[in-house]
Amino acid sequence: MNIQQETNLVKDVIKNYIDGTYNADITKLESVFHKNAVMNGYLGPDMILATPAAFIEDIKSSPSMSNNNDPYKAEIDFIQLNGDVASVIVSESGFRGTASLVDHFHLIKDNGQWKIISKLFTTI
């Protein structure tokens, strides 16, 4: 597979993350993370060190942003692939109505499938 095809596969994972987050599609969210993924960062002044399970549970426990008509937008700002690893930066706004975040994703190709292995995030 060439670099453009691999880049498109990485974009698809991130788009599924974005769609799963906005629509509270738990199956889709669970599918994008590697089983050993970590998710760390800052929500306001609070440091969070966790796995994606806490994030997914939070998304599951509230009405979806799509049902709330939240003005959620997410854009891929940066993608870099090096062999079987990738880095992606995503800017989010309107998360749960008002929050803005920057996410730094690292992906790994495992058994031919791209998965998020880590997410580092901060509110801005």
Accessible surface in RSA format (square Angstrom, percent):
REM  Atomic radii and reference values for relative SASA: ProtOr
REM  Chains: A
REM  Algorithm: Lee & Richards
REM  Probe-radius: 1.40
REM  Slices: 20
REM RES _ NUM      All-atoms   Total-Side   Main-Chain    Non-polar    All polar
REM                ABS   REL    ABS   REL    ABS   REL    ABS   REL    ABS   REL
RES MET A   1   154.33  79.9  70.71  46.8  83.62 199.1  80.31  68.3  74.02  98.1
RES ASN A   2    86.87  59.9  75.87  73.3  11.00  26.5  41.88 100.8  45.00  43.5
RES ILE A   3   114.89  65.4 107.30  79.9   7.59  18.3 109.34  78.7   5.55  15.1
RES GLN A   4    99.45  55.6  98.80  72.2   0.65   1.5  47.56 101.2  51.89  39.4
RES GLN A   5    89.18  49.9  86.19  63.0   2.98   7.1  25.98  55.3  63.19  47.9
RES GLU A   6    18.54  10.6  18.54  14.0   0.00   0.0  13.57  26.2   4.97   4.1
RES THR A   7    22.78  16.2  22.78  23.1   0.00   0.0  14.73  19.8   8.05  12.2
RES ASN A   8    65.06  44.9  64.46  62.3   0.60   1.5  20.54  49.4  44.53  43.0
RES LEU A   9    65.72  36.6  64.45  46.1   1.26   3.2  64.45  45.3   1.26   3.4
RES VAL A  10     0.00   0.0   0.00   0.0   0.00   0.0   0.00   0.0   0.00   0.0
RES LYS A  11    66.81  32.6  66.81  41.0   0.00   0.0  21.86  19.7  44.95  47.9
RES ASP A  12    69.73  48.8  68.19  67.9   1.54   3.6  21.02  49.5  48.71  48.6
RES VAL A  13    18.32  12.1  18.02  16.3   0.30   0.7  18.24  15.8   0.08   0.2
RES ILE A  14     0.00   0.0   0.00   0.0   0.00   0.0   0.00   0.0   0.00   0.0
RES LYS A  15   114.87  56.0 111.22  68.2   3.64   8.7  66.76  60.1  48.10  51.2
RES ASN A  16    55.23  38.1  55.19  53.3   0.04   0.1   0.04   0.1  55.19  53.3
RES TYR A  17     0.73   0.3   0.73   0.4   0.00   0.0   0.00   0.0   0.73   0.9
RES ILE A  18    30.12  17.1  30.12  22.4   0.00   0.0  30.12  21.7   0.00   0.0
RES ASP A  19    49.25  34.5  45.73  45.5   3.52   8.3  19.19  45.2  30.07  30.0
RES GLY A  20     0.00   0.0   0.00   N/A   0.00   0.0   0.00   0.0   0.00   0.0
RES THR A  21     1.27   0.9   0.01   0.0   1.26   3.0   0.01   0.0   1.26   1.9
RES TYR A  22    61.53  28.7  61.53  35.0   0.00   0.0  38.02  28.6  23.51  29.0
RES ASN A  23    60.25  41.5  45.50  44.0  14.76  35.5  16.17  38.9  44.08  42.6
RES ALA A  24    26.31  24.2  11.76  18.2  14.55  33.1  11.76  16.6  14.55  38.5
RES ASP A  25    52.10  36.5  44.82  44.6   7.28  17.2  15.08  35.5  37.02  36.9
RES ILE A  26    31.80  18.1  28.37  21.1   3.43   8.3  28.37  20.4   3.43   9.3
RES THR A  27   106.65  75.9 103.77 105.2   2.89   6.9  68.13  91.5  38.52  58.2
RES LYS A  28    61.38  29.9  56.66  34.8   4.72  11.2  30.24  27.2  31.13  33.2
RES LEU A  29     0.00   0.0   0.00   0.0   0.00   0.0   0.00   0.0   0.00   0.0
RES GLU A  30    99.71  57.2  85.22  64.5  14.48  34.5  28.06  54.3  71.65  58.5
RES SER A  31    54.98  46.5  41.73  55.7  13.25  30.5  42.24  90.0  12.73  17.8
RES VAL A  32     4.51   3.0   2.78   2.5   1.73   4.2   4.51   3.9   0.00   0.0
RES PHE A  33    17.39   8.7   6.68   4.1  10.71  27.9   6.68   4.1  10.71  30.6
RES HIS A  34    25.73  14.1  19.45  13.5   6.28  16.1  12.70  13.1  13.03  15.2
RES LYS A  35   180.61  88.1 135.34  83.0  45.27 107.8  90.95  81.9  89.67  95.5
RES ASN A  36    97.49  67.2  78.34  75.7  19.16  46.1  26.18  63.0  71.32  68.9
RES ALA A  37     4.67   4.3   0.06   0.1   4.61  10.5   0.06   0.1   4.61  12.2
RES VAL A  38    64.81  42.6  64.81  58.7   0.00   0.0  64.81  56.3   0.00   0.0
RES MET A  39     5.98   3.1   5.86   3.9   0.11   0.3   3.08   2.6   2.90   3.8
RES ASN A  40    38.20  26.3  38.20  36.9   0.00   0.0   6.25  15.0  31.95  30.9
RES GLY A  41     3.93   4.8   0.00   N/A   3.93   4.8   3.46   9.5   0.47   1.1
RES TYR A  42    98.17  45.8  98.17  55.9   0.00   0.0  64.88  48.8  33.29  41.0
RES LEU A  43    86.19  48.0  81.74  58.5   4.46  11.2  82.88  58.2   3.31   8.9
RES GLY A  44    40.40  49.8   0.00   N/A  40.40  49.8  29.13  79.9  11.27  25.2
RES PRO A  45   126.89  92.5  95.93  87.4  30.97 112.6 106.74  88.1  20.16 125.3
RES ASP A  46    88.30  61.9  84.56  84.2   3.74   8.9  19.09  44.9  69.21  69.0
RES MET A  47   112.84  58.4  84.60  56.0  28.24  67.2  65.98  56.1  46.86  62.1
RES ILE A  48    58.51  33.3  56.70  42.2   1.81   4.4  58.51  42.1   0.00   0.0
RES LEU A  49   124.96  69.6  92.78  66.4  32.18  80.9  93.61  65.7  31.35  84.4
RES ALA A  50    30.90  28.4  15.11  23.3  15.80  35.9  27.05  38.1   3.85  10.2
RES THR A  51    71.30  50.7  69.65  70.6   1.65   3.9  59.21  79.5  12.09  18.3
RES PRO A  52    11.09   8.1  11.09  10.1   0.00   0.0  11.09   9.2   0.00   0.0
RES ALA A  53    67.05  61.6  56.31  86.9  10.73  24.4  61.62  86.8   5.43  14.4
RES ALA A  54    58.36  53.7  43.13  66.6  15.24  34.7  51.62  72.7   6.74  17.9
RES PHE A  55    30.90  15.5  24.01  14.9   6.90  17.9  29.59  17.9   1.31   3.8
RES ILE A  56    15.50   8.8  15.50  11.5   0.00   0.0  15.50  11.2   0.00   0.0
RES GLU A  57    94.28  54.1  93.74  70.9   0.54   1.3  47.99  92.8  46.29  37.8
RES ASP A  58    64.18  45.0  59.48  59.2   4.70  11.1  21.39  50.3  42.80  42.7
RES ILE A  59     4.50   2.6   3.33   2.5   1.17   2.8   3.33   2.4   1.17   3.2
RES LYS A  60   118.41  57.8  95.81  58.8  22.60  53.8  47.89  43.1  70.52  75.1
RES SER A  61    81.81  69.1  40.66  54.3  41.15  94.8  40.31  85.8  41.51  58.1
RES SER A  62    35.91  30.3  26.70  35.6   9.21  21.2  10.66  22.7  25.25  35.4
RES PRO A  63    90.43  65.9  76.22  69.5  14.21  51.6  87.42  72.2   3.01  18.7
RES SER A  64    10.91   9.2   5.42   7.2   5.49  12.7   6.88  14.6   4.03   5.6
RES MET A  65     2.89   1.5   2.04   1.4   0.84   2.0   2.04   1.7   0.84   1.1
RES SER A  66    31.07  26.3  20.87  27.9  10.20  23.5  14.01  29.8  17.06  23.9
RES ASN A  67   119.54  82.4  91.01  87.9  28.54  68.7  20.82  50.1  98.72  95.4
RES ASN A  68    77.01  53.1  50.93  49.2  26.08  62.8  14.49  34.9  62.52  60.4
RES ASN A  69   129.13  89.0 105.78 102.2  23.35  56.2  28.92  69.6 100.21  96.9
RES ASP A  70    21.75  15.2  16.02  15.9   5.72  13.5   0.78   1.8  20.97  20.9
RES PRO A  71    85.21  62.1  68.99  62.9  16.22  58.9  81.17  67.0   4.04  25.1
RES TYR A  72    19.60   9.2   3.05   1.7  16.55  43.1   3.05   2.3  16.55  20.4
RES LYS A  73   138.22  67.4 131.60  80.7   6.63  15.8  88.84  80.0  49.38  52.6
RES ALA A  74    23.55  21.7   0.00   0.0  23.55  53.6   0.34   0.5  23.21  61.5
RES GLU A  75   114.83  65.9 111.04  84.0   3.78   9.0  35.64  68.9  79.19  64.7
RES ILE A  76    53.22  30.3  23.69  17.6  29.54  71.2  23.69  17.1  29.54  80.2
RES ASP A  77    83.42  58.4  44.84  44.6  38.58  91.2  27.62  65.0  55.81  55.7
RES PHE A  78    86.09  43.1  79.06  49.0   7.04  18.3  85.64  51.9   0.45   1.3
RES ILE A  79    41.81  23.8  12.96   9.7  28.85  69.5  12.96   9.3  28.85  78.3
RES GLN A  80    85.96  48.1  82.15  60.0   3.81   9.1  21.19  45.1  64.77  49.1
RES LEU A  81    21.48  12.0   3.07   2.2  18.41  46.3   3.07   2.2  18.41  49.5
RES ASN A  82    89.63  61.8  79.07  76.4  10.56  25.4  29.79  71.7  59.84  57.8
RES GLY A  83    65.80  81.1   0.00   N/A  65.80  81.1  43.57 119.6  22.24  49.8
RES ASP A  84    86.73  60.8  80.64  80.3   6.09  14.4  17.21  40.5  69.52  69.3
RES VAL A  85    77.51  51.0  77.43  70.1   0.08   0.2  77.43  67.3   0.08   0.2
RES ALA A  86     3.93   3.6   0.00   0.0   3.93   8.9   2.52   3.6   1.41   3.7
RES SER A  87    36.73  31.0  36.30  48.4   0.43   1.0  14.66  31.2  22.07  30.9
RES VAL A  88     0.54   0.4   0.00   0.0   0.54   1.3   0.00   0.0   0.54   1.5
RES ILE A  89    46.83  26.6  46.83  34.9   0.00   0.0  46.83  33.7   0.00   0.0
RES VAL A  90     0.00   0.0   0.00   0.0   0.00   0.0   0.00   0.0   0.00   0.0
RES SER A  91    40.95  34.6  37.79  50.4   3.17   7.3  25.88  55.1  15.07  21.1
RES GLU A  92     5.11   2.9   1.61   1.2   3.50   8.3   0.91   1.8   4.20   3.4
RES SER A  93    49.46  41.8  49.02  65.4   0.45   1.0  32.16  68.5  17.30  24.2
RES GLY A  94     8.07  10.0   0.00   N/A   8.07  10.0   4.28  11.7   3.79   8.5
RES PHE A  95    24.83  12.4  24.45  15.1   0.39   1.0  24.45  14.8   0.39   1.1
RES ARG A  96    83.61  35.1  61.06  31.1  22.56  53.7  40.15  54.9  43.47  26.3
RES GLY A  97    20.75  25.6   0.00   N/A  20.75  25.6  11.38  31.2   9.37  21.0
RES THR A  98   128.70  91.5 101.26 102.7  27.44  65.4  78.03 104.8  50.67  76.6
RES ALA A  99    34.22  31.5  25.77  39.8   8.45  19.2  34.17  48.1   0.05   0.1
RES SER A 100    33.79  28.6  30.57  40.8   3.23   7.4  10.94  23.3  22.86  32.0
RES LEU A 101     8.27   4.6   8.20   5.9   0.07   0.2   8.20   5.8   0.07   0.2
RES VAL A 102    29.92  19.7  29.91  27.1   0.01   0.0  29.91  26.0   0.01   0.0
RES ASP A 103     0.00   0.0   0.00   0.0   0.00   0.0   0.00   0.0   0.00   0.0
RES HIS A 104    67.05  36.6  66.84  46.5   0.21   0.5  37.08  38.2  29.98  34.9
RES PHE A 105     0.78   0.4   0.00   0.0   0.78   2.0   0.00   0.0   0.78   2.2
RES HIS A 106    81.53  44.6  81.53  56.7   0.00   0.0  52.41  54.0  29.12  33.9
RES LEU A 107     1.57   0.9   0.00   0.0   1.57   4.0   0.00   0.0   1.57   4.2
RES ILE A 108    60.46  34.4  60.46  45.0   0.00   0.0  60.46  43.5   0.00   0.0
RES LYS A 109    55.05  26.9  38.19  23.4  16.85  40.1  13.91  12.5  41.14  43.8
RES ASP A 110    55.71  39.0  49.79  49.6   5.92  14.0   8.45  19.9  47.26  47.1
RES ASN A 111   147.26 101.6 106.24 102.7  41.02  98.8  38.81  93.4 108.46 104.8
RES GLY A 112    48.68  60.0   0.00   N/A  48.68  60.0  25.36  69.6  23.32  52.2
RES GLN A 113   110.69  61.9 109.06  79.7   1.64   3.9  26.25  55.9  84.45  64.0
RES TRP A 114    11.74   4.7   2.96   1.4   8.79  20.6   2.96   1.6   8.79  14.3
RES LYS A 115    53.22  26.0  53.22  32.7   0.00   0.0  23.97  21.6  29.25  31.2
RES ILE A 116     0.00   0.0   0.00   0.0   0.00   0.0   0.00   0.0   0.00   0.0
RES ILE A 117    45.92  26.1  45.01  33.5   0.91   2.2  45.01  32.4   0.91   2.5
RES SER A 118    24.02  20.3  24.02  32.1   0.00   0.0  17.81  37.9   6.21   8.7
RES LYS A 119     8.59   4.2   7.14   4.4   1.45   3.4   0.22   0.2   8.37   8.9
RES LEU A 120    97.34  54.2  97.24  69.6   0.09   0.2  97.24  68.3   0.09   0.3
RES PHE A 121    16.84   8.4  13.15   8.1   3.69   9.6  14.78   9.0   2.06   5.9
RES THR A 122    51.75  36.8  51.75  52.5   0.00   0.0  37.24  50.0  14.51  21.9
RES THR A 123    39.53  28.1  25.50  25.9  14.03  33.4  19.51  26.2  20.02  30.3
RES ILE A 124   137.39  78.2  77.40  57.7  59.99 144.6 112.81  81.2  24.58  66.7
END  Absolute sums over single chains surface
CHAIN  1 A     6768.3       5513.2       1255.2       3765.7       3002.6
END  Absolute sums over all chains
TOTAL          6768.3       5513.2       1255.2       3765.7       3002.6
